[in-house]
Amino acid sequence: MSEFVEENQNEVTMETMEDALGSVKEIKIGDTVIGDVLAFDDNQVRVSIQESGGLEGVVPRNELSATPVEDMTEIVNIGDEVELVVVKPIKDKENGNYLLSKKRVDAKKVWVELQEKFDNNETIEAPVKNKVKGGLVVDAGVRGFVPASMIEDFFVEDFTPYVGETLEFKIIEIDPIENRLILSHKEIAREEREAKRAEAMENLEEGAIVEGTVARLVNFGAFIDLGGVDGLVHISRIAHEHVEKPSDFLTPGETVTVKVLSVDPEAGRVSLSIKDTLEGPWENIETKAPQGAELTGTVKRLVNFGAFVEVFPGVEGLVHISQIAHEHIATPQDKLEEGQEVQVKVLSVDSEGNRLSLSIKALEEAPARAESQEGEEERSNNRPRRQRSNRRDNNNAPRNNNQARSNDDDVDTSFTFADMLGSQLADLDLPEDN
C-alpha cells in the first residue's frame, strides 16, 4: 500500500515540474516581457521578469524614457508592472540576466500610432526640442526631424525662436525600421496664414490707420505684418524725405503706424504708407524757418538759375544764382556742388506754396573794394557836376591867376581845357556882343 502511495506522489511531482517547466517562456532578443520593479540601483532599475522562472533584468536610466530624466521614480516605482523589451543577455549576471528597455517598448507603440496617422493623413502636435544645422529636432514620442525648407512657407534664417514651441506637423515620411520620421510644418503654417489673411482682409478698410510690425525689408520697401496679412510700404512711402535704403529708417520687429492706401482681397495685396501718418515737412514751416532765420542745409540740386538746398527733411528752398555769392558767377557750379553743406539765411517764406527763398551771400561779408576803384567810381560819378562848375567858374572868374589861387581850398584842382587857355584868351581884344 505504501509503495502505491509513494509511486503516485512521484507521478504528481513529475507532472508539477513538467507543468512548471512548460510555463517558463523562452526569452529571446526583441521579445516583449512584463517586469516587476524590485529596486533602484544607481543608474538602473532592477526588475523580475514574469513567467521566466525567476530570471531578472536591468533597465538603464537612458532606456527608461526617450527624454532625459533626473529622477527615475518619475517613470516607474517599486512594485510597478512594466512592459519591457529584451535588448540583449548580460554575460555578467550579478545584476541580472538580461538588459531591458522601456523606451523601446514605448517607441514601438508610438510608431504604430504614427503609422496610423500617416495612413489617415492626420497631423500631430509635438514640441521642438532642439535646432540643428539643417532644421529642427522634434519629440514625437520618437525623434522627428523637420528640414529647414519645411519649417515655414518662407525662408527661415534663425531657428532659435522655434525651440520649446509646440507646433502642428504633417508626417511626410515614416520608417520605423530605420527609425526615420520626417515632419513638415510648412503646409500647416500656410493654411493658418491663409485663414488669418482672409479674416484680416475683411477687417481692413481703405484709409484706416493701424499698427503693424516690420516683418522684413526689401530693396523696394518693407512688408508690415498686420496680424495675419502682410502689407507693402513702398520705399517712396516710408518717409517724407528721400529714402536711399529702407534699413536706414526701419528695423525688422519694429512696431510702426501705417495708413491703409488700398486693399485687393482677390490678389491678397495691401498697400500701406508710413509717411502719411507723419507730420508733413512743410507744416509749421513759418515757425521752423521764419524770415531772417539762419539754417544749415545740404545742396540737393543745381540748376541754371540757382541751387535747391534741403534745410529740413523733405523741405528744400531755392538759393537764386544772384544770392550765391557777392561776385558775379556764370553758373551755380562755379561755387557749389551737390551734397555740399552750406549756411543759408531765409529771405522769404510761402507756407501755402511750400516755397522758401534762401541766400548764401547774405551770411558772408562783402569783399572790400580797392581804393583806386572807389576813387575812379567817385570821379566818374562827380565829373559832370564838376565840369559844369568849372565852366561856370571860368566864365565869371577874374583874369588874375593869383586871385584864382586864393579861392577856397575846396575848389576842384583838376585841369580843364578852358583853364589851360584862359591867360591867352585874356590878352585878346574881342568885340562885345551886341
Secondary structure, 3 states (H helix, E strand, C coil): CHHHHHHHHHHHHHHHHHHHHHHCCCCCCCCEEEEEEEEEECCEEEEEECCCCCCEEEEEHHHCCCCCCCCHHHCCCCCCEEEEEEEEECCCCCCCCEEEECHHHHHHHHHHHHHHHHHCCCEEEEEEEEEECCEEEEECCCEEEEEHHHCCCCCCCCCHHHCCCEEEEEEEEEECCCCEEEEECHHHHHHHHHHHHHHHHHHCCCCCEEEEEEEEEECCEEEEECCCCEEEEEHHHCCCCCCCCHHHCCCCCCEEEEEEEEEECCCCEEEEECHHHCCCCCCCHHHHCCCCCEEEEEEEEEECCEEEEEEECCEEEEEEHHHCCCCCCCCHHHCCCCCCEEEEEEEEEECCCCEEEEECHHHCCCCCCCHHHHHHHHHHHHHHHHHHHHHHHHHHCCCCHHHHHCCCCCCCCCCCHHHHHHHHHHCCCCCCCC
